[in-house]
Amino acid sequence: MSRFSSWSGRSLDEPTGVETTLFNVPTYVAKPEPRVKPRGIIVFITDIFGWQSNDNRRLCDAYAKKGQYLVYCPDFLNGAISTRAVAGSWVDNIMTKPSAVIQLLPLAVSTQLNTRISETHPRVIAFFQALRKNPPPFNTDSLKIGVAGFGWGAKHAVMLAQAHSSTCVRRHQSQRGFKGPQPLVDCAFIAYPAMLKVPEDPQLVTMPLSVAVGDCDNVLRKSEAERVKIILERRQGLHEIHIWPGARHGFAVKNETTDEEDIWCADLTERQALAWFAKWLV
């Protein structure tokens, strides 16, 4: 019997996708229902809890099943953190057990060093370039690729949405009507972003971008989120930002929370993402 998180209908079942290696990167793959042709590809760039997090994988499953997309969730953290090993201590114990701080300090330092954007973004770019240049994984002559980034992963998604000419590549020869090097993504969605430079990062965005952030976020604070909103909304129709009341950092992937406000915001954000991808990928 399926389990659901409070009233939102979010599944708490085990993730239904599979693990594989794609372009030399360990990747979780979620697919639409059987016999349903994907409408495009979404690459899911996780928060700091990584590709093994069940919360992240369940959201990949939701995008795949509800949106009818092929969803890839690569290990862009390069094994720097294992949610299965530390998530319980990190989330539940760090505030209640002072000893947990000491135990996790070496991990925190190592993670900080190994997850720097300068270290990880070349790996992200290489993955997307391979995805563009290789034959599509399903029959289509116009493959659309979206990126969904959360927390740490949102920084990468924004950089992809900036479509720097140095990263653009020619699409596979099976793709019709595309001349010359093309951007690596067709659109981007981000939630509770971390490490954004405001105003620089949003000012450089050229591809369609949707942003979800809470007004109680302690990373991208409300004042900064409102600055991002002003910048993005200058190009109406191409970008959007929703500042959800009461939502805190990390809210968009919290499947097992009992806080109904968090659940409500997470559910609305999932719908926001699916509507954005339907607008630009279909």
Secondary structure as the mmCIF struct_conf table of DSSP 4:
data_model
#
loop_
_struct_conf.conf_type_id
_struct_conf.id
_struct_conf.beg_label_comp_id
_struct_conf.beg_label_asym_id
_struct_conf.beg_label_seq_id
_struct_conf.end_label_comp_id
_struct_conf.end_label_asym_id
_struct_conf.end_label_seq_id
STRN STRN1 PHE A 4 SER A 5
TURN_TY1_P TURN_TY1_P1 SER A 6 GLY A 9
STRN STRN2 ARG A 10 SER A 11
BEND BEND1 ASP A 13 ASP A 13
HELX_LH_PP_P HELX_LH_PP_P1 GLU A 14 PRO A 15
STRN STRN3 VAL A 18 LEU A 22
TURN_TY1_P TURN_TY1_P2 PHE A 23 ASN A 24
STRN STRN4 VAL A 25 ALA A 30
BEND BEND2 GLU A 33 GLU A 33
TURN_TY1_P TURN_TY1_P3 PRO A 34 ARG A 35
HELX_LH_PP_P HELX_LH_PP_P2 VAL A 36 PRO A 38
BEND BEND3 ARG A 39 ARG A 39
STRN STRN5 ILE A 41 ILE A 45
TURN_TY1_P TURN_TY1_P4 ILE A 48 PHE A 49
TURN_TY1_P TURN_TY1_P5 TRP A 51 GLN A 52
HELX_RH_AL_P HELX_RH_AL_P1 ASN A 54 GLY A 67
TURN_TY1_P TURN_TY1_P6 GLN A 68 GLN A 68
STRN STRN6 LEU A 70 PRO A 74
TURN_TY1_P TURN_TY1_P7 PHE A 76 GLY A 79
BEND BEND4 ALA A 80 ALA A 80
HELX_RH_AL_P HELX_RH_AL_P2 THR A 83 GLY A 88
HELX_RH_PI_P HELX_RH_PI_P1 SER A 89 ASN A 93
TURN_TY1_P TURN_TY1_P8 ILE A 94 THR A 96
HELX_RH_AL_P HELX_RH_AL_P3 PRO A 98 ASN A 114
TURN_TY1_P TURN_TY1_P9 THR A 115 THR A 115
HELX_RH_AL_P HELX_RH_AL_P4 ILE A 117 LYS A 133
BEND BEND5 ASN A 134 ASN A 134
HELX_LH_PP_P HELX_LH_PP_P3 PRO A 135 PRO A 136
BEND BEND6 PRO A 137 ASN A 139
BEND BEND7 ASP A 141 SER A 142
STRN STRN7 ILE A 145 PHE A 150
TURN_TY1_P TURN_TY1_P10 GLY A 151 GLY A 151
HELX_RH_AL_P HELX_RH_AL_P5 TRP A 152 ALA A 161
TURN_TY1_P TURN_TY1_P11 GLN A 162 GLN A 162
HELX_RH_3T_P HELX_RH_3T_P1 SER A 165 THR A 167
STRN STRN8 VAL A 169 VAL A 169
HELX_LH_PP_P HELX_LH_PP_P4 ARG A 170 HIS A 172
TURN_TY1_P TURN_TY1_P12 GLN A 173 SER A 174
BEND BEND8 GLN A 175 GLN A 175
BEND BEND9 GLY A 177 GLY A 177
BEND BEND10 GLY A 180 GLY A 180
STRN STRN9 GLN A 182 GLN A 182
BEND BEND11 LEU A 184 LEU A 184
BEND BEND12 ASP A 186 ASP A 186
STRN STRN10 CYS A 187 ALA A 191
BEND BEND13 TYR A 192 TYR A 192
BEND BEND14 MET A 195 MET A 195
TURN_TY1_P TURN_TY1_P13 VAL A 198 PRO A 199
HELX_RH_AL_P HELX_RH_AL_P6 GLU A 200 GLN A 203
TURN_TY1_P TURN_TY1_P14 LEU A 204 LEU A 204
BEND BEND15 MET A 207 MET A 207
STRN STRN11 LEU A 209 GLY A 214
TURN_TY1_P TURN_TY1_P15 ASP A 215 CYS A 216
BEND BEND16 ASN A 218 LEU A 220
HELX_RH_AL_P HELX_RH_AL_P7 LYS A 222 LEU A 232
TURN_TY1_P TURN_TY1_P16 GLU A 233 ARG A 234
BEND BEND17 ARG A 235 ARG A 235
STRN STRN12 GLN A 236 GLN A 236
TURN_TY1_P TURN_TY1_P17 GLY A 237 LEU A 238
STRN STRN13 HIS A 239 TRP A 244
TURN_TY1_P TURN_TY1_P18 PRO A 245 GLY A 246
TURN_TY1_P TURN_TY1_P19 HIS A 249 GLY A 250
HELX_RH_3T_P HELX_RH_3T_P2 PHE A 251 VAL A 253
BEND BEND18 ASN A 255 GLU A 256
HELX_RH_AL_P HELX_RH_AL_P8 GLU A 260 LEU A 281
#
